[in-house]
Amino acid sequence: MSREQLIHDAAMEIMRDVGVKIYNGKAVQILKDHGIRVEGDTAYFTEEQVMHWVKMAPESFTLYARNPKYDMQIGGDSINPAPTYGCAFIDEWDGTRRRGTMEDYIKCLKLVHANDDYAINGGIMIQPGDVPEESAALEMFYATLKYSDKAIMLPTGFKAEMELILEAGCEFFGGREAFGAKPRMIALINTVSPLALDERMLDCLMLLAEYGQPVILCPATMLGATGSLSMAGSLASGTAEDLAGIVLAQMVRPGTPVVFGIQSTAADMRGGITFACAAPEGTLMQGFGANMAKFYGLPSRGGGCQTDAPVINCQAGYESMLTFSSAYRHGINLVMEAGGVMDSVNATSFEKMVIDFEIIRQVKAAFTPIEVNEETLNLDEIKEIGHSGSFVTSDYTLDNFGDLYSPRVGSRNAKGAAYFKESIDREMERLLRQYDSNPPAPDAGAMEKVKAVLSRSGRDFI
């Protein structure tokens, strides 16, 4: 019996015998209406019920961007980095920390838009502390439409915010029918480990499903804290949490695109309980999450470029390289937090974001298969130069030396201690200049319609 089958069997036993808490009256009623046994706020599922609904979700789907060149496949062999998510603070290069602002959020949007390694933009890259919490999701969504035409990651806010965002999406993309015909926005639905889904996340999940928009189900279990200390046990309970949400999404709208996520990792219990987001256990669990997604015929989500370091240092570098290279090696379809995350997902750093851009480029280059054909074998030159010649001035070298990887951050012939920060600053300035030279221009009429909807919140959108 495969490890995946063992995890599945354990998840089915958990869903049948322990159940999953559903803290949302509407969701409870939907489950009851579809034959799920619910006692109080605990839903109990049989394997037959779970698999009936899970099989309705697509194995892969395209998330359509406003600019078609950024349309992205989620599923199959595709691997898509997505930037920092869920951070409340900005970490400066000198180690100081401050609250994030909308200006910071817009800067993140511009940097991600200018980087061709990303086809998706938005989400809670920075929680803007200068905007009221009850309207922050609206502000972030509006800024994403205004400053980028890549595929849209939505922030998950309160129910009223999500209702306005989806109504605005209909206005922007040509009406309710046109909007619902294609996946155009995706949002993260975190579970509450152990074995629960809360009211706010379930409100967002059901609304997104009603509009035909994809959802990412994902636990972030801490081994020994919010889940079993054993990785297998936490994978089983996390799978149960994921599947409960996936089943509900399919009940709301059969065929709703969903992503099976695992963001679980270790908890460091030496001197207190700390979320160890870049621990090797996290790379193992999130990588195995991709296996479980394939087991269910679903796309996968994990994390990359993560670090527990509170400042940019060697630890931040090796942990970020470890987590992203592991995600890439495991074939995780949507790699979130890949760009800018600091200090166990407490803060975003612009300098770290630029470093992570370099890490992503290097990992992609390192995993690119070597091309072997008559031209690349270059046998004629090898025979001509023989034993004692040099390839430095050969035709093949002169024609192709520019194809060799060249880092944009760091240096191979650096002098002095300041070179690393100087290279980061140059690359950040280059990206911002690139953005400013050709910013995306949303349709003015469509944006006016969006503003009309979002302004019902009482906020002004410019």
PABA-570827 format. One record per residue (C-alpha): x, y, z. Coordinates in pm, 1 decimal, padded with zeros to 6 digits. Example, Ala and Ser with C-alpha at 12.3 -4.5 7.8 and 13.67 -1.06 7.14 Angstrom:
<recs>
+----------+----------+----------+
|       px |       py |       pz |
+----------+----------+----------+
|  01230.0 | -00450.0 |  00780.0 |
|  01367.0 | -00106.0 |  00714.0 |
+----------+----------+----------+
</recs>
This chain:
<recs>
+----------+----------+----------+
|       px |       py |       pz |
+----------+----------+----------+
|  00000.0 |  00000.0 |  00000.0 |
|  00141.0 |  00341.5 | -00096.7 |
|  00213.7 |  00612.3 |  00158.3 |
| -00048.5 |  00828.1 | -00014.9 |
| -00310.1 |  00557.4 |  00031.5 |
| -00219.4 |  00525.1 |  00400.5 |
| -00256.0 |  00902.4 |  00451.7 |
| -00587.3 |  00896.6 |  00265.1 |
| -00721.1 |  00607.8 |  00473.1 |
| -00621.6 |  00785.6 |  00793.9 |
| -00787.7 |  01109.3 |  00675.0 |
| -01107.4 |  00920.7 |  00595.5 |
| -01105.7 |  00767.7 |  00942.4 |
| -01059.2 |  01112.8 |  01098.0 |
| -01342.0 |  01261.1 |  00891.0 |
| -01569.7 |  00971.6 |  00979.5 |
| -01492.3 |  00934.4 |  01351.4 |
| -01369.3 |  01275.4 |  01469.2 |
| -01529.0 |  01502.3 |  01211.0 |
| -01444.7 |  01858.4 |  01111.2 |
| -01578.7 |  02164.6 |  01293.0 |
| -01772.6 |  02393.9 |  01058.9 |
| -01817.4 |  02734.1 |  01222.8 |
| -02064.9 |  02874.0 |  00971.9 |
| -02440.5 |  02823.2 |  00980.8 |
| -02490.5 |  02848.5 |  00605.6 |
| -02213.6 |  02596.2 |  00539.1 |
| -02360.0 |  02357.2 |  00795.0 |
| -02698.6 |  02375.5 |  00623.1 |
| -02545.5 |  02307.5 |  00280.2 |
| -02368.1 |  02001.6 |  00417.0 |
| -02688.7 |  01875.4 |  00578.8 |
| -02885.8 |  01933.6 |  00259.6 |
| -02638.8 |  01709.6 |  00075.9 |
| -02659.2 |  01422.0 |  00320.7 |
| -02361.5 |  01493.1 |  00547.6 |
| -02421.8 |  01401.4 |  00910.8 |
| -02377.8 |  01710.2 |  01126.6 |
| -02401.8 |  01709.8 |  01503.9 |
| -02391.6 |  02062.3 |  01644.0 |
| -02115.6 |  02224.3 |  01438.9 |
| -01922.0 |  01903.5 |  01368.3 |
| -01957.5 |  01743.5 |  01025.9 |
| -01887.3 |  01373.1 |  00975.5 |
| -01807.1 |  01245.1 |  00627.3 |
| -01792.6 |  00899.3 |  00476.6 |
| -01528.7 |  00812.3 |  00218.5 |
| -01799.4 |  00760.4 | -00044.6 |
| -01935.4 |  01111.0 |  00017.9 |
| -01592.1 |  01272.7 |  00008.6 |
| -01477.9 |  01107.5 | -00312.4 |
| -01810.7 |  01171.1 | -00486.7 |
| -01760.6 |  01546.9 | -00452.9 |
| -01380.9 |  01564.0 | -00486.7 |
| -01399.0 |  01394.5 | -00826.7 |
| -01607.0 |  01686.7 | -00957.6 |
| -01314.1 |  01929.5 | -00923.3 |
| -01085.7 |  01972.7 | -01227.9 |
| -00739.0 |  01818.6 | -01231.4 |
| -00598.4 |  02145.8 | -01364.4 |
| -00733.7 |  02480.1 | -01478.6 |
| -00625.6 |  02805.5 | -01638.2 |
| -00634.9 |  03121.9 | -01430.5 |
| -00703.7 |  03395.1 | -01684.4 |
| -00526.8 |  03729.0 | -01656.1 |
| -00640.8 |  04060.3 | -01799.7 |
| -00333.4 |  04039.2 | -02021.9 |
| -00347.9 |  03697.9 | -02194.6 |
|  00029.8 |  03656.6 | -02188.7 |
| -00000.7 |  03605.6 | -01812.3 |
| -00269.0 |  03335.3 | -01829.6 |
| -00138.5 |  03059.7 | -01602.5 |
| -00206.2 |  02689.8 | -01579.6 |
| -00250.1 |  02560.1 | -01226.9 |
| -00202.5 |  02185.1 | -01223.5 |
| -00018.6 |  01925.6 | -01426.2 |
|  00356.6 |  01992.5 | -01451.2 |
|  00329.9 |  02370.4 | -01413.2 |
|  00516.7 |  02543.1 | -01129.6 |
|  00412.6 |  02902.2 | -01057.1 |
|  00580.4 |  03123.0 | -00797.0 |
|  00354.7 |  03369.0 | -00613.7 |
|  00488.6 |  03650.6 | -00394.2 |
|  00486.6 |  03725.2 | -00022.6 |
|  00154.1 |  03679.2 |  00154.5 |
|  00002.1 |  03754.7 |  00492.8 |
|  00268.0 |  03987.8 |  00636.7 |
|  00177.4 |  04281.0 |  00860.3 |
|  00516.3 |  04450.9 |  00880.0 |
|  00795.8 |  04586.1 |  00664.0 |
|  01151.8 |  04491.7 |  00758.8 |
|  01412.9 |  04744.4 |  00656.9 |
|  01767.2 |  04652.4 |  00558.5 |
|  01906.3 |  04781.6 |  00889.5 |
|  01684.8 |  04543.6 |  01089.8 |
|  01420.1 |  04797.2 |  01196.4 |
|  01055.0 |  04703.4 |  01160.5 |
|  00747.8 |  04915.4 |  01091.1 |
|  00382.7 |  04872.1 |  01000.8 |
|  00309.6 |  04820.7 |  00633.1 |
|  00123.1 |  05085.1 |  00431.5 |
| -00069.9 |  05104.4 |  00105.2 |
|  00233.8 |  05274.3 | -00047.6 |
|  00436.1 |  04963.5 |  00041.9 |
|  00166.0 |  04742.8 | -00106.0 |
|  00175.5 |  04932.7 | -00435.7 |
|  00556.0 |  04908.6 | -00445.2 |
|  00523.3 |  04530.4 | -00406.1 |
|  00272.9 |  04520.0 | -00691.4 |
|  00513.5 |  04709.7 | -00916.9 |
|  00815.1 |  04491.3 | -00834.3 |
|  00621.6 |  04168.6 | -00890.9 |
|  00467.2 |  04299.5 | -01210.2 |
|  00810.8 |  04390.6 | -01348.7 |
|  00947.0 |  04040.2 | -01280.6 |
|  00870.8 |  03798.9 | -01564.3 |
|  00901.1 |  03495.8 | -01333.5 |
|  00556.6 |  03575.2 | -01191.6 |
|  00227.5 |  03542.6 | -01377.4 |
|  00021.2 |  03630.6 | -01067.6 |
|  00004.7 |  03939.2 | -00849.0 |
| -00186.4 |  04066.9 | -00548.0 |
| -00316.9 |  03906.7 | -00232.1 |
| -00210.9 |  04019.0 |  00115.1 |
|  00149.8 |  04098.3 |  00024.7 |
|  00147.8 |  04364.6 |  00295.5 |
| -00134.9 |  04420.8 |  00540.9 |
| -00169.4 |  04801.1 |  00505.6 |
| -00183.4 |  04940.3 |  00857.5 |
| -00294.2 |  05283.5 |  00736.2 |
| -00624.9 |  05146.3 |  00603.9 |
| -00915.8 |  05034.0 |  00826.4 |
| -00917.1 |  04655.1 |  00860.3 |
| -01277.5 |  04625.3 |  00741.7 |
| -01191.6 |  04779.6 |  00403.1 |
| -00828.7 |  04674.6 |  00356.2 |
| -00917.7 |  04389.2 |  00121.4 |
| -01107.5 |  04632.9 | -00103.9 |
| -00810.0 |  04869.5 | -00118.6 |
| -00568.7 |  04587.6 | -00202.0 |
| -00797.4 |  04447.7 | -00471.5 |
| -00845.8 |  04788.5 | -00632.4 |
| -00470.5 |  04854.3 | -00632.0 |
| -00406.6 |  04514.2 | -00792.5 |
| -00643.5 |  04598.2 | -01078.8 |
| -00489.0 |  04942.7 | -01116.9 |
| -00120.3 |  04853.1 | -01106.9 |
| -00098.0 |  04507.7 | -01267.6 |
| -00261.8 |  04307.9 | -01544.8 |
| -00132.1 |  03971.0 | -01429.7 |
| -00356.7 |  03695.5 | -01292.1 |
| -00520.5 |  03808.7 | -00968.5 |
| -00459.0 |  03673.1 | -00620.7 |
| -00737.5 |  03803.5 | -00398.9 |
| -00705.6 |  03906.4 | -00035.8 |
| -00959.8 |  03723.4 |  00177.9 |
| -01143.8 |  03979.3 |  00386.8 |
| -01476.7 |  03995.1 |  00559.8 |
| -01792.0 |  03867.0 |  00389.8 |
| -01911.6 |  04217.4 |  00294.0 |
| -01573.4 |  04292.0 |  00135.6 |
| -01571.2 |  03970.8 | -00066.9 |
| -01925.4 |  04037.7 | -00188.8 |
| -01818.7 |  04380.0 | -00318.4 |
| -01497.6 |  04243.9 | -00471.8 |
| -01685.4 |  03978.0 | -00665.6 |
| -01952.5 |  04224.3 | -00780.3 |
| -01672.5 |  04454.8 | -00894.2 |
| -01509.3 |  04161.9 | -01073.0 |
| -01830.0 |  04108.8 | -01267.2 |
| -01833.3 |  04475.2 | -01369.5 |
| -01467.3 |  04467.3 | -01470.6 |
| -01487.9 |  04147.1 | -01676.3 |
| -01811.8 |  04211.1 | -01862.6 |
| -02093.5 |  04089.8 | -01638.9 |
| -02180.9 |  03802.6 | -01408.7 |
| -02203.7 |  03542.4 | -01684.3 |
| -01872.7 |  03637.1 | -01846.3 |
| -01699.2 |  03657.2 | -01509.0 |
| -01821.5 |  03316.8 | -01396.0 |
| -01736.4 |  03151.4 | -01727.0 |
| -01361.6 |  03163.4 | -01656.1 |
| -01143.0 |  03144.4 | -01345.6 |
| -01010.2 |  03500.5 | -01312.7 |
| -00929.7 |  03541.2 | -00942.9 |
| -00802.4 |  03296.5 | -00684.7 |
| -00802.0 |  03321.7 | -00305.7 |
| -00644.7 |  03140.7 | -00014.1 |
| -00879.6 |  02971.0 |  00233.3 |
| -00682.5 |  02877.7 |  00543.9 |
| -00818.2 |  02604.8 |  00767.1 |
| -00798.8 |  02630.7 |  01145.5 |
| -00599.6 |  02337.9 |  01272.7 |
| -00682.0 |  02109.9 |  01433.0 |
| -00980.5 |  02004.6 |  01222.5 |
| -01184.2 |  02322.5 |  01183.3 |
| -01287.3 |  02585.4 |  00927.2 |
| -01393.9 |  02926.0 |  01056.6 |
| -01686.7 |  03149.1 |  00963.9 |
| -01491.9 |  03417.5 |  00777.3 |
| -01296.1 |  03176.6 |  00557.7 |
| -01607.8 |  02972.5 |  00483.5 |
| -01799.9 |  03285.7 |  00384.1 |
| -01523.9 |  03366.4 |  00134.8 |
| -01507.7 |  03008.1 |  00008.1 |
| -01881.4 |  02987.4 | -00059.0 |
| -01893.9 |  03327.0 | -00230.6 |
| -01600.1 |  03242.9 | -00456.6 |
| -01758.2 |  02909.6 | -00546.9 |
| -02090.4 |  03078.5 | -00626.7 |
| -01907.4 |  03298.5 | -00876.0 |
| -01707.1 |  03009.7 | -01021.8 |
| -01372.5 |  03138.7 | -00893.1 |
| -01096.1 |  02907.8 | -00764.1 |
| -01009.8 |  02853.3 | -00400.0 |
| -00695.7 |  02722.3 | -00233.5 |
| -00763.1 |  02508.0 |  00072.3 |
| -00464.5 |  02499.0 |  00302.3 |
| -00377.1 |  02410.3 |  00662.6 |
| -00066.4 |  02554.8 |  00827.0 |
| -00034.4 |  02297.3 |  01102.9 |
|  00253.4 |  02324.1 |  01350.5 |
|  00388.8 |  01981.7 |  01441.1 |
|  00323.0 |  01911.5 |  01808.0 |
|  00120.1 |  02232.7 |  01854.9 |
| -00182.1 |  02251.5 |  01623.0 |
| -00125.4 |  01902.7 |  01486.1 |
|  00038.7 |  01573.7 |  01571.3 |
|  00414.0 |  01584.1 |  01623.3 |
|  00438.5 |  01311.9 |  01360.0 |
|  00449.1 |  01438.8 |  01003.5 |
|  00228.6 |  01151.0 |  00884.2 |
| -00034.3 |  01231.4 |  01147.9 |
| -00040.3 |  01601.8 |  01064.6 |
| -00059.4 |  01522.1 |  00694.1 |
| -00362.6 |  01304.2 |  00761.6 |
| -00543.9 |  01567.2 |  00967.9 |
| -00448.2 |  01842.7 |  00721.5 |
| -00582.7 |  01631.1 |  00437.0 |
| -00911.1 |  01595.0 |  00626.6 |
| -00932.6 |  01974.4 |  00667.4 |
| -00859.3 |  02032.8 |  00298.1 |
| -01112.3 |  01777.7 |  00180.4 |
| -01391.4 |  01915.7 |  00399.2 |
| -01353.4 |  02255.5 |  00233.4 |
| -01318.2 |  02106.1 | -00113.9 |
| -01637.4 |  01904.7 | -00067.0 |
| -01826.0 |  02217.0 |  00039.0 |
| -01700.0 |  02413.5 | -00262.7 |
| -01826.2 |  02141.7 | -00497.7 |
| -02163.7 |  02134.9 | -00323.8 |
| -02199.8 |  02509.4 | -00381.1 |
| -02099.5 |  02483.3 | -00746.6 |
| -01992.4 |  02148.6 | -00894.1 |
| -01673.9 |  02185.6 | -01096.2 |
| -01539.9 |  02479.9 | -00895.0 |
| -01160.0 |  02482.7 | -00942.5 |
| -00985.0 |  02404.3 | -00615.3 |
| -00622.2 |  02368.8 | -00508.9 |
| -00511.4 |  02116.5 | -00246.5 |
| -00260.4 |  02288.2 | -00018.9 |
| -00026.7 |  02194.1 |  00261.4 |
|  00162.7 |  02476.5 |  00434.3 |
|  00233.8 |  02275.9 |  00747.3 |
|  00573.0 |  02277.4 |  00915.1 |
|  00746.8 |  02231.0 |  01248.4 |
|  00705.3 |  02415.6 |  01574.6 |
|  01026.8 |  02493.6 |  01758.4 |
|  00950.7 |  02416.3 |  02124.1 |
|  01291.0 |  02497.5 |  02270.0 |
|  01220.2 |  02801.0 |  02487.1 |
|  00864.3 |  02851.9 |  02365.4 |
|  00647.3 |  02756.4 |  02069.1 |
|  00767.3 |  02922.9 |  01748.5 |
|  00632.1 |  02868.5 |  01397.8 |
|  00934.8 |  02729.6 |  01212.1 |
|  00818.6 |  02809.5 |  00860.5 |
|  01150.9 |  02724.1 |  00691.8 |
|  01217.3 |  02397.3 |  00875.7 |
|  01317.0 |  02090.3 |  00671.3 |
|  01000.8 |  01921.7 |  00800.7 |
|  00799.8 |  02187.5 |  00619.9 |
|  00968.5 |  02113.2 |  00288.9 |
|  00894.8 |  01742.3 |  00336.1 |
|  00529.3 |  01791.7 |  00428.8 |
|  00456.7 |  02048.8 |  00160.1 |
|  00631.6 |  01833.5 | -00097.8 |
|  00426.0 |  01533.9 |  00008.7 |
|  00119.1 |  01756.2 | -00014.9 |
|  00185.7 |  01767.6 | -00390.0 |
|  00174.4 |  01386.7 | -00387.6 |
| -00161.9 |  01392.9 | -00211.8 |
| -00294.3 |  01646.9 | -00460.7 |
| -00202.4 |  01411.6 | -00745.3 |
| -00363.2 |  01125.3 | -00552.1 |
| -00693.2 |  01317.2 | -00559.0 |
| -00646.2 |  01450.7 | -00911.8 |
| -00609.4 |  01811.5 | -00795.6 |
| -00356.6 |  02093.0 | -00831.9 |
| -00121.0 |  02160.0 | -00538.9 |
| -00007.2 |  02454.6 | -00329.3 |
|  00293.4 |  02494.0 | -00100.0 |
|  00545.8 |  02758.4 | -00001.9 |
|  00892.2 |  02871.7 | -00103.8 |
|  01156.8 |  03140.5 | -00035.2 |
|  01057.3 |  03123.1 |  00330.9 |
|  01283.9 |  03205.9 |  00622.8 |
|  01264.6 |  03231.9 |  00999.9 |
|  01551.5 |  03481.7 |  01005.8 |
|  01456.6 |  03825.0 |  01149.7 |
|  01714.9 |  04003.2 |  00931.2 |
|  01871.3 |  03944.5 |  00591.1 |
|  02169.3 |  03722.2 |  00656.9 |
|  02313.6 |  03384.3 |  00564.3 |
|  02024.3 |  03203.5 |  00735.1 |
|  01772.1 |  03396.0 |  00527.8 |
|  01959.5 |  03293.7 |  00213.7 |
|  02000.5 |  02922.8 |  00277.5 |
|  01646.1 |  02878.4 |  00410.1 |
|  01493.8 |  03061.3 |  00114.6 |
|  01697.7 |  02856.5 | -00130.8 |
|  01604.8 |  02533.7 |  00053.3 |
|  01231.6 |  02600.7 |  00056.7 |
|  01198.4 |  02720.2 | -00303.0 |
|  01425.0 |  02451.9 | -00451.3 |
|  01230.1 |  02187.1 | -00259.0 |
|  00898.1 |  02323.1 | -00387.9 |
|  01034.8 |  02323.2 | -00741.9 |
|  01175.6 |  01972.3 | -00710.7 |
|  00845.1 |  01840.1 | -00576.4 |
|  00650.7 |  02003.4 | -00859.4 |
|  00419.2 |  02213.6 | -00642.3 |
|  00186.7 |  02395.4 | -00882.8 |
|  00142.0 |  02719.7 | -00687.9 |
|  00436.3 |  02820.5 | -00467.7 |
|  00315.3 |  03098.4 | -00240.3 |
|  00526.2 |  03331.2 | -00023.4 |
|  00799.7 |  03301.3 | -00286.7 |
|  00936.2 |  03652.9 | -00275.5 |
|  00994.2 |  03881.7 |  00021.9 |
|  00891.1 |  03684.5 |  00331.4 |
|  01088.1 |  03740.5 |  00652.9 |
|  01075.7 |  03619.9 |  01013.1 |
|  00832.5 |  03328.3 |  00987.2 |
|  00585.6 |  03521.4 |  00766.1 |
|  00566.9 |  03817.8 |  01003.9 |
|  00720.2 |  04072.4 |  00769.8 |
|  00798.6 |  04154.5 |  00408.9 |
|  01131.5 |  04300.6 |  00300.8 |
|  01181.3 |  04471.2 | -00033.8 |
|  01549.1 |  04377.7 | -00035.5 |
|  01463.6 |  04018.0 |  00046.9 |
|  01208.9 |  04020.2 | -00235.9 |
|  01480.8 |  04112.9 | -00484.5 |
|  01710.9 |  03843.8 | -00341.0 |
|  01430.1 |  03590.7 | -00379.2 |
|  01386.6 |  03694.5 | -00741.0 |
|  01748.8 |  03584.7 | -00788.9 |
|  01686.1 |  03257.5 | -00604.4 |
|  01387.3 |  03180.0 | -00826.8 |
|  01591.3 |  03251.7 | -01141.7 |
|  01876.7 |  03031.2 | -01021.2 |
|  01653.2 |  02739.5 | -00923.6 |
|  01469.5 |  02752.3 | -01255.9 |
|  01803.3 |  02757.2 | -01439.3 |
|  01941.1 |  02471.8 | -01229.2 |
|  01639.0 |  02251.1 | -01301.4 |
|  01633.9 |  02320.7 | -01676.5 |
|  01727.8 |  02001.0 | -01864.4 |
|  02050.8 |  02017.5 | -02061.9 |
|  01979.3 |  02041.1 | -02432.7 |
|  02159.1 |  01768.5 | -02626.0 |
|  02156.0 |  01782.3 | -03005.9 |
|  02398.7 |  01806.5 | -03295.6 |
|  02453.3 |  02177.9 | -03247.1 |
|  02506.8 |  02169.4 | -02869.5 |
|  02743.2 |  01869.3 | -02889.3 |
|  02970.5 |  02100.8 | -03092.1 |
|  03187.4 |  01813.2 | -03210.2 |
|  03344.8 |  01998.0 | -03502.6 |
|  03504.7 |  02257.3 | -03274.0 |
|  03606.0 |  01997.2 | -03017.9 |
|  03787.5 |  01800.2 | -03290.7 |
|  03941.2 |  02114.6 | -03442.2 |
|  04076.1 |  02251.4 | -03113.4 |
|  04190.7 |  01909.7 | -02996.4 |
|  04419.8 |  01874.0 | -02693.3 |
|  04600.6 |  02203.9 | -02653.0 |
|  04382.9 |  02478.0 | -02798.4 |
|  04144.9 |  02722.4 | -02629.0 |
|  03772.6 |  02764.4 | -02667.2 |
|  03780.6 |  03129.4 | -02555.1 |
|  03781.7 |  03270.3 | -02909.3 |
|  03600.7 |  02984.3 | -03083.1 |
|  03294.6 |  03066.5 | -03291.7 |
|  03055.9 |  02876.7 | -03066.1 |
|  03183.6 |  03057.5 | -02755.2 |
|  03168.4 |  03400.6 | -02916.0 |
|  02818.7 |  03337.4 | -03050.6 |
|  02671.4 |  03192.3 | -02730.5 |
|  02863.3 |  03308.4 | -02419.9 |
|  02577.2 |  03544.4 | -02336.3 |
|  02352.9 |  03242.5 | -02275.0 |
|  02544.7 |  03148.3 | -01959.8 |
|  02371.5 |  03242.3 | -01635.7 |
|  02459.4 |  03585.3 | -01503.5 |
|  02339.7 |  03686.9 | -01155.5 |
|  02158.6 |  04015.4 | -01107.4 |
|  02211.2 |  04009.6 | -00731.5 |
|  02557.3 |  03954.8 | -00591.1 |
|  02876.1 |  03939.3 | -00792.8 |
|  03147.9 |  03697.8 | -00904.9 |
|  03428.0 |  03952.9 | -00892.2 |
|  03319.3 |  04180.0 | -00608.8 |
|  03545.6 |  04423.9 | -00426.3 |
|  03455.6 |  04562.9 | -00085.4 |
|  03189.8 |  04479.6 |  00171.8 |
|  02907.7 |  04692.3 |  00026.0 |
|  02874.3 |  04512.4 | -00308.1 |
|  02579.1 |  04289.9 | -00208.8 |
|  02348.0 |  04570.5 | -00094.9 |
|  02456.0 |  04781.0 | -00392.6 |
|  02356.4 |  04501.4 | -00632.4 |
|  02015.6 |  04469.8 | -00464.2 |
|  01955.9 |  04843.3 | -00491.5 |
|  02054.2 |  04844.1 | -00859.8 |
|  01820.6 |  04556.8 | -00939.6 |
|  01531.3 |  04710.8 | -00746.3 |
|  01580.4 |  05041.8 | -00925.2 |
|  01598.0 |  04861.2 | -01260.1 |
|  01268.6 |  04681.3 | -01195.0 |
|  01090.0 |  04998.7 | -01082.9 |
|  01219.8 |  05189.9 | -01386.0 |
|  01104.8 |  04904.3 | -01607.5 |
|  00759.1 |  04921.0 | -01451.1 |
|  00735.2 |  05300.0 | -01480.1 |
|  00842.6 |  05291.1 | -01845.3 |
|  00544.6 |  05074.8 | -01942.4 |
|  00278.5 |  05052.2 | -01669.5 |
| -00034.3 |  04849.2 | -01748.1 |
| -00337.4 |  05064.0 | -01824.4 |
| -00672.2 |  04922.9 | -01710.8 |
| -00978.2 |  05015.0 | -01913.0 |
| -01099.2 |  05348.2 | -01775.5 |
| -01466.0 |  05265.3 | -01819.2 |
| -01430.2 |  04931.1 | -01644.0 |
| -01243.9 |  05094.0 | -01355.0 |
| -01522.3 |  05350.1 | -01311.2 |
| -01768.5 |  05063.4 | -01276.2 |
| -01539.5 |  04897.2 | -01021.3 |
| -01513.5 |  05219.7 | -00822.0 |
| -01891.4 |  05256.6 | -00820.8 |
| -01928.2 |  04913.0 | -00662.3 |
| -01642.8 |  04942.3 | -00412.5 |
| -01748.8 |  05292.7 | -00306.3 |
| -02059.9 |  05140.6 | -00149.5 |
| -01823.8 |  05051.6 |  00135.4 |
| -01799.9 |  05419.7 |  00222.8 |
| -01439.8 |  05448.5 |  00102.1 |
| -01316.4 |  05664.2 | -00184.7 |
| -01116.5 |  05494.8 | -00461.6 |
| -00894.5 |  05706.9 | -00683.3 |
+----------+----------+----------+
</recs>
